[in-house]
């Protein structure tokens, strides 16, 4: 599958100000001009990437060649029951440690 996108974007002052507003940024006049140039350069690089021939390439999910290493689940008996452990906490509700709500 080959995509031929040609962006060659020109960022106007208004475009940069709109992006700044969406990002809730306050920019000086110098910064607006500077970002317009930088954004054009970034999109120019992306345009170069769009021209790379990827026909026949498969997607890469990882590059190390490693596979998942798993171990068997083993129940370890430490000789203490959950009820004994819950005796050491300040508050318990329904067999669980009760804590203040965190949002």
DAZIHU-V796019 format. One record per residue. N is the residue number from 1. PSI is psi as a letter, one per 40 degrees, with the letter a starting at -180 (NA if undefined). OMEGA is omega in radians with two decimals (none if undefined). D_FIRST is the distance of its C-alpha to the first C-alpha in whole Angstrom. Layout:
# DAZIHU-V796019
n=N psi=PSI omega=OMEGA d_first=D_FIRST
n=N psi=PSI omega=OMEGA d_first=D_FIRST
This chain:
# DAZIHU-V796019
n=1 psi=h omega=-3.11 d_first=0
n=2 psi=h omega=3.14 d_first=4
n=3 psi=h omega=3.09 d_first=7
n=4 psi=g omega=3.09 d_first=10
n=5 psi=h omega=3.05 d_first=13
n=6 psi=h omega=-3.01 d_first=16
n=7 psi=c omega=-3.09 d_first=19
n=8 psi=f omega=-3.07 d_first=22
n=9 psi=i omega=3.00 d_first=24
n=10 psi=h omega=3.14 d_first=28
n=11 psi=h omega=3.09 d_first=29
n=12 psi=i omega=3.08 d_first=33
n=13 psi=d omega=-3.13 d_first=36
n=14 psi=d omega=3.10 d_first=35
n=15 psi=d omega=-3.13 d_first=32
n=16 psi=d omega=3.12 d_first=33
n=17 psi=d omega=3.11 d_first=36
n=18 psi=d omega=3.09 d_first=34
n=19 psi=d omega=3.12 d_first=32
n=20 psi=d omega=3.13 d_first=35
n=21 psi=d omega=3.11 d_first=36
n=22 psi=d omega=3.13 d_first=34
n=23 psi=e omega=-3.13 d_first=34
n=24 psi=f omega=3.11 d_first=38
n=25 psi=i omega=3.02 d_first=38
n=26 psi=h omega=-3.08 d_first=41
n=27 psi=i omega=3.03 d_first=40
n=28 psi=i omega=3.12 d_first=43
n=29 psi=d omega=3.11 d_first=42
n=30 psi=d omega=-3.14 d_first=42
n=31 psi=d omega=3.12 d_first=39
n=32 psi=d omega=3.11 d_first=37
n=33 psi=d omega=-3.14 d_first=37
n=34 psi=d omega=-3.13 d_first=36
n=35 psi=d omega=3.09 d_first=33
n=36 psi=d omega=3.12 d_first=32
n=37 psi=d omega=-3.12 d_first=31
n=38 psi=d omega=3.13 d_first=30
n=39 psi=d omega=3.09 d_first=27
n=40 psi=d omega=3.13 d_first=26
n=41 psi=d omega=3.13 d_first=26
n=42 psi=d omega=3.14 d_first=24
n=43 psi=d omega=3.04 d_first=21
n=44 psi=d omega=3.09 d_first=21
n=45 psi=d omega=3.11 d_first=20
n=46 psi=d omega=3.12 d_first=17
n=47 psi=d omega=3.08 d_first=17
n=48 psi=d omega=3.13 d_first=17
n=49 psi=d omega=3.13 d_first=14
n=50 psi=d omega=-3.11 d_first=12
n=51 psi=e omega=-3.14 d_first=12
n=52 psi=h omega=3.14 d_first=11
n=53 psi=h omega=-3.14 d_first=9
n=54 psi=e omega=-3.14 d_first=7
n=55 psi=h omega=3.09 d_first=6
n=56 psi=e omega=3.13 d_first=8
n=57 psi=h omega=3.08 d_first=9
n=58 psi=i omega=3.10 d_first=11
n=59 psi=i omega=3.12 d_first=12
n=60 psi=h omega=3.11 d_first=15
n=61 psi=d omega=3.06 d_first=18
n=62 psi=i omega=-3.00 d_first=21
n=63 psi=e omega=-3.07 d_first=22
n=64 psi=d omega=-3.09 d_first=26
n=65 psi=e omega=-3.14 d_first=25
n=66 psi=i omega=3.03 d_first=28
n=67 psi=i omega=3.14 d_first=28
n=68 psi=h omega=3.08 d_first=30
n=69 psi=h omega=-3.11 d_first=34
n=70 psi=i omega=3.07 d_first=36
n=71 psi=i omega=3.13 d_first=40
n=72 psi=i omega=3.05 d_first=42
n=73 psi=h omega=3.12 d_first=43
n=74 psi=h omega=3.09 d_first=47
n=75 psi=h omega=3.13 d_first=50
n=76 psi=h omega=3.13 d_first=52
n=77 psi=h omega=3.13 d_first=56
n=78 psi=e omega=3.09 d_first=57
n=79 psi=e omega=3.13 d_first=60
n=80 psi=h omega=3.12 d_first=60
n=81 psi=i omega=3.08 d_first=59
n=82 psi=d omega=3.13 d_first=57
n=83 psi=d omega=3.10 d_first=60
n=84 psi=d omega=3.12 d_first=62
n=85 psi=d omega=-3.12 d_first=59
n=86 psi=e omega=3.08 d_first=59
n=87 psi=d omega=-3.06 d_first=63
n=88 psi=e omega=-3.10 d_first=62
n=89 psi=i omega=-3.08 d_first=60
n=90 psi=d omega=-3.09 d_first=61
n=91 psi=h omega=-3.14 d_first=60
n=92 psi=h omega=3.05 d_first=58
n=93 psi=h omega=3.13 d_first=57
n=94 psi=f omega=3.09 d_first=56
n=95 psi=e omega=3.13 d_first=56
n=96 psi=i omega=3.11 d_first=54
n=97 psi=h omega=-3.14 d_first=54
n=98 psi=h omega=3.12 d_first=55
n=99 psi=i omega=3.08 d_first=54
n=100 psi=i omega=3.13 d_first=54
n=101 psi=h omega=3.10 d_first=51
n=102 psi=h omega=3.13 d_first=48
n=103 psi=NA omega=none d_first=45
